[in-house]
Amino acid sequence: MIGERHFAARERLADLLHGIFALAAETHTGLDQVLSPAGLQNELCKPISVIACGEVNAGKSSLLNALCGQPLCPTSVLPLTDRFLRYRYGNPARNEMDGPHFEEICRPISCLEKLVLIDTPGTDSGVSGHAEMLVDLAGAADLVLCVFPVSNPWGAASWDFISRLPAAALERVVLVIQQADLREACDLEVIQGHMADLSLKRVGRVLPSFAVSAKLAGAAGATHQQAGGFAKFADFISSAICHAPARRGLLETWRGHAASALRLVEDRIDDQSREINQHGHFIAGIEREIEDMRGQFVARLPSHLVNVAEVFQTEAVGVSRMLHRRLRAFSSILRLFTGDRTGQNMESAFIERLQQTIQAVAEKDGGEVASACAGHWEELAGRVQSTMRTELTSAEPISKKLAAARLRFVERLSGAARQGVGSLKVRTLLDKDLRTRNRALRSFIVMTLVLTTAGAACGALGLPWLPAVFCGLAALFLTGGVLVAWLTRRTITRDFRERLLDTCGAFANTLHSDYEDALRVIFHDYAAALGQLRAHLAREKLAIEPRQRRWQELFLTLKAIEQDL
């Protein structure tokens, strides 16, 4: 492939630019001020146009076939080209007319992806307008091959055409002496010398010239190509393509565009990295706000505990009164026969009454915490949108999540109240006192029943005075039992009340710890609702890392291209 080095460098640069475009699109980097895909396709990747011109049957079509490496243009000893034929890449193959004088011929041939070959009618065709069109086409072409048959290298029509070309176009003109296989090497040297003299006279400069045999180049191997002079000709064209200032400047220009675009992408990736760090600080700030909210609710706990202590003392006095009423003499004696569950009943009553109060406090505080979190969530949504450009969402509706957290808060404190009373072991001491009292009462009642039974037995036997004695003794024991019940009632009630009041501080401390834990749980549940933000941040971090690696790869590729250029 002629110009292989240039096309390889161009293709590598184009691949680099496509990679930059893809990374720019992924990072939302605007490159409009630096380059565009349309400019890349229309400028850098634009095929190089090669036009072959000369008199009829000069061998123009054969020369283009040799350049292409396969029979692209039809050839014959008779004139075949009566219009301008532009051969370009196209799949599927098709022919399209472009006015009365032009025909587009599209073929799926690899060399046509990089070259546009233009076959022209003879400069001596005599068709009106062809000469002017040929000059215009040659002026716009990247390479102008003026083909002369070896039998007539002084064709006036071709030299007139060359003379009409502007000076800029003459820089791209190459004289080609076709059918070189029909002459000896010495003859070819003479012909080339005469053409050098002629070009100096006609255009004021010596144009490069080559004697080639397109026939041998197209039909034989490397040896015949050398014999036909085609190898030197192809090397010259490759050199002209690779080293032409315009094309080297084009590569350098697009290399500069690539460098500028990479800098923009780099700046954008750096901005995104900073944004990700800012988002991380932003989420950490939100978590601190939530922790501060929890601290505010914990800070007001002492005032709540004062109220709880007052309620505890009030309930302790109330339960003590219940105990006092329950420890009446005849009720206590009756429970000796039915079973005494006074300690359990007092503890249950105290727990129930205290639990109701604690639950009311918990429901009130839980509602305030939930309202504070809901308000914070609503205010947070706007900040999240402006800072992280994403919606503040939760896998579960925040209202439902907060309602569930509030319920767990109430249940936690209610259970804490029950456990707190149980840990005071007030019932243990009360049961001990009641067992001691019941043993004493049981002794008096047993003696009363035994003596009464003995008196009844003596009466049944008809003994005159023993029944009265035994009944009197039974009355004395019964009176003693009632007196013991009355005296111990006051003592046990007083001790029970004092023990309850003494444990008020321990209960408040226990509740303080449970209250803090319950608050920690409810705010932890609220903070867990920020999981979507953390997931969004994690996705951003995962996305930025491969982008940085790809940018580094593109940068190294650019440096390698700079070395090649």
WOBEL-V185355 format. One record per run of one state. SS is the DSSP state (hx for helix, st for strand, lp for the rest). FROM is the first residue (numbers start at 1). TO is the last residue. If there is no record, write none. Layout:
ss: {SS | SS}
from: {FROM | FROM}
to: {TO | TO}
//
This chain:
ss: {lp | hx | lp | hx | lp | st | lp | hx | lp | st | lp | st | lp | st | lp | hx | lp | st | lp | hx | lp | st | lp | hx | lp | hx | lp | st | lp | hx | lp | hx | lp | st | lp | hx | lp | hx | lp | hx | lp | hx | lp | hx | lp | hx | lp | hx | lp | hx | lp | hx | lp | hx | lp | hx | lp | hx | lp}
from: {1 | 4 | 28 | 37 | 45 | 48 | 55 | 60 | 69 | 84 | 90 | 94 | 98 | 102 | 108 | 110 | 114 | 115 | 120 | 130 | 141 | 143 | 150 | 156 | 165 | 167 | 171 | 173 | 179 | 180 | 183 | 185 | 204 | 209 | 212 | 214 | 220 | 222 | 228 | 230 | 244 | 245 | 300 | 301 | 327 | 329 | 339 | 342 | 389 | 398 | 424 | 426 | 462 | 466 | 503 | 504 | 529 | 531 | 565}
to: {3 | 27 | 36 | 44 | 47 | 54 | 59 | 68 | 83 | 89 | 93 | 97 | 101 | 107 | 109 | 113 | 114 | 119 | 129 | 140 | 142 | 149 | 155 | 164 | 166 | 170 | 172 | 178 | 179 | 182 | 184 | 203 | 208 | 211 | 213 | 219 | 221 | 227 | 229 | 243 | 244 | 299 | 300 | 326 | 328 | 338 | 341 | 388 | 397 | 423 | 425 | 461 | 465 | 502 | 503 | 528 | 530 | 564 | 565}
//
